Amino acid sequence: MQAFGVKEPSSGTDTTRIRISTEKHDDHYIVNGSKVWISRTEHSDLMLLLVRTTPREKCAKRTDGMSVLLVELREALADGLTIKPIRIMMNHSSTELFFDDVPVPAENLIVEEGEGFRYILDGMNAERILIAAKYVSDARYFIERAAAYAAERGLW
Ligand SMILES: Cc1cc2nc3c(=O)[nH]c(=O)nc-3n(C[C@H](O)[C@H](O)[C@H](O)COP(=O)(O)OP(=O)(O)OC[C@H]3O[C@@H](n4cnc5c(N)ncnc54)[C@H](O)[C@@H]3O)c2cc1C
């Protein structure tokens, strides 16, 4: 299982407004901030986490300055990460995440610092198209089932 941490309370459709911050040390980053609506973190070993390595106001373009870190969730839980489940009627196992000085090894940086927005979009665009196809076919299936049941159902 894997988790994908992008969405924050202050950012949704506009991903460039993420605020989760990092401080770079010799061989690790220190992560502070929060994420919300992140699926499956209670059941995953690894999470791809989008962070700001440069504040938005210091970047030439607002899509610059974001990076992706691979977080070992069990290690992070023992070192400043809190996972809070959000109970909803949907099987995504949604959670809220709080990072309080969580160390992540510098070698867990995905490829290049500052290029994270492009890496995330590369996967996310394909994922969203797949999900849209799934829900369109789900909708067709449930409408057929409901219509067949309504036509066959015997009353009294
Ligand atoms: C069940 C569930 C699971 C999720 N799992 C994950 C996950 O695993 N990882 C993760 O990172 N995120 C996850 N998310 C978060 C999801 O990616 C966000 O909900 C999504 O990015 C939209 O952000 P938002 O909810 O803040 O909506 P908003 O950004 O507030 O958008 C609300 C509505 O306004 C519209 N809108 C926004 N801006 C504009 C604009 N400028 N012009 C016109 N219309 C606009 C949007 O299209 C939308 O219809 C999950 C969400 C849910 C509900």
The ligand as a MOL file (V3000), in Angstrom:
LIG
                    3D

  0  0  0     0  0            999 V3000
M  V30 BEGIN CTAB
M  V30 COUNTS 53 58 0 0 0
M  V30 BEGIN ATOM
M  V30 1 C -12.1990 10.8030 -0.0960 0
M  V30 2 C -11.0540 11.6940 -0.4200 0
M  V30 3 C -9.7690 11.1580 -0.5500 0
M  V30 4 C -8.6870 11.9790 -0.8380 0
M  V30 5 N -7.4340 11.4380 -0.8830 0
M  V30 6 C -6.3630 12.2410 -1.0410 0
M  V30 7 C -5.0430 11.7300 -1.0000 0
M  V30 8 O -4.8070 10.5330 -0.8130 0
M  V30 9 N -4.0150 12.6020 -1.1300 0
M  V30 10 C -4.2040 13.9450 -1.3100 0
M  V30 11 O -3.2180 14.6760 -1.4100 0
M  V30 12 N -5.4520 14.4720 -1.3810 0
M  V30 13 C -6.5240 13.6600 -1.2330 0
M  V30 14 N -7.7930 14.1900 -1.2710 0
M  V30 15 C -7.9330 15.6440 -1.4190 0
M  V30 16 C -8.3450 16.0530 -2.8160 0
M  V30 17 O -7.2460 15.9260 -3.6860 0
M  V30 18 C -8.8700 17.4940 -2.7170 0
M  V30 19 O -10.1300 17.3970 -2.1190 0
M  V30 20 C -8.9130 18.1710 -4.0610 0
M  V30 21 O -7.6130 18.5500 -4.4350 0
M  V30 22 C -9.8050 19.4110 -4.0690 0
M  V30 23 O -9.3950 20.2880 -3.0820 0
M  V30 24 P -10.4840 20.9410 -2.0800 0
M  V30 25 O -11.2660 19.8070 -1.4540 0
M  V30 26 O -9.7550 21.8750 -1.1610 0
M  V30 27 O -11.4720 21.7240 -3.0200 0
M  V30 28 P -11.3710 23.2370 -3.5350 0
M  V30 29 O -10.0130 23.5090 -4.0880 0
M  V30 30 O -11.8420 24.1390 -2.4360 0
M  V30 31 O -12.4130 23.1940 -4.7120 0
M  V30 32 C -13.8290 23.1430 -4.4700 0
M  V30 33 C -14.5310 23.3200 -5.8070 0
M  V30 34 O -14.2180 24.6200 -6.3650 0
M  V30 35 C -13.6710 24.4630 -7.6910 0
M  V30 36 N -12.6020 25.4550 -7.8660 0
M  V30 37 C -11.4820 25.5910 -7.1020 0
M  V30 38 N -10.7340 26.6180 -7.5440 0
M  V30 39 C -11.3800 27.1320 -8.6040 0
M  V30 40 C -11.1030 28.2140 -9.4930 0
M  V30 41 N -10.0050 28.9680 -9.3710 0
M  V30 42 N -12.0220 28.4590 -10.4710 0
M  V30 43 C -13.1460 27.7140 -10.6090 0
M  V30 44 N -13.4530 26.6790 -9.8030 0
M  V30 45 C -12.5910 26.3920 -8.8100 0
M  V30 46 C -13.1240 23.0330 -7.7520 0
M  V30 47 O -13.0870 22.5270 -9.0750 0
M  V30 48 C -14.1430 22.2850 -6.8870 0
M  V30 49 O -15.2760 21.9260 -7.6230 0
M  V30 50 C -8.8910 13.3820 -1.0250 0
M  V30 51 C -10.1800 13.9060 -0.9300 0
M  V30 52 C -11.2470 13.0940 -0.6370 0
M  V30 53 C -12.6000 13.7070 -0.5250 0
M  V30 END ATOM
M  V30 BEGIN BOND
M  V30 1 1 1 2
M  V30 2 1 2 3
M  V30 3 2 2 52
M  V30 4 2 3 4
M  V30 5 1 4 5
M  V30 6 1 4 50
M  V30 7 2 5 6
M  V30 8 1 6 7
M  V30 9 1 6 13
M  V30 10 2 7 8
M  V30 11 1 7 9
M  V30 12 1 9 10
M  V30 13 2 10 11
M  V30 14 1 10 12
M  V30 15 2 12 13
M  V30 16 1 13 14
M  V30 17 1 14 15
M  V30 18 1 14 50
M  V30 19 1 15 16
M  V30 20 1 16 17
M  V30 21 1 16 18
M  V30 22 1 18 19
M  V30 23 1 18 20
M  V30 24 1 20 21
M  V30 25 1 20 22
M  V30 26 1 22 23
M  V30 27 1 23 24
M  V30 28 2 24 25
M  V30 29 1 24 26
M  V30 30 1 24 27
M  V30 31 1 27 28
M  V30 32 2 28 29
M  V30 33 1 28 30
M  V30 34 1 28 31
M  V30 35 1 31 32
M  V30 36 1 32 33
M  V30 37 1 33 34
M  V30 38 1 33 48
M  V30 39 1 34 35
M  V30 40 1 35 36
M  V30 41 1 35 46
M  V30 42 1 36 37
M  V30 43 1 36 45
M  V30 44 2 37 38
M  V30 45 1 38 39
M  V30 46 1 39 40
M  V30 47 2 39 45
M  V30 48 1 40 41
M  V30 49 2 40 42
M  V30 50 1 42 43
M  V30 51 2 43 44
M  V30 52 1 44 45
M  V30 53 1 46 47
M  V30 54 1 46 48
M  V30 55 1 48 49
M  V30 56 2 50 51
M  V30 57 1 51 52
M  V30 58 1 52 53
M  V30 END BOND
M  V30 END CTAB
M  END
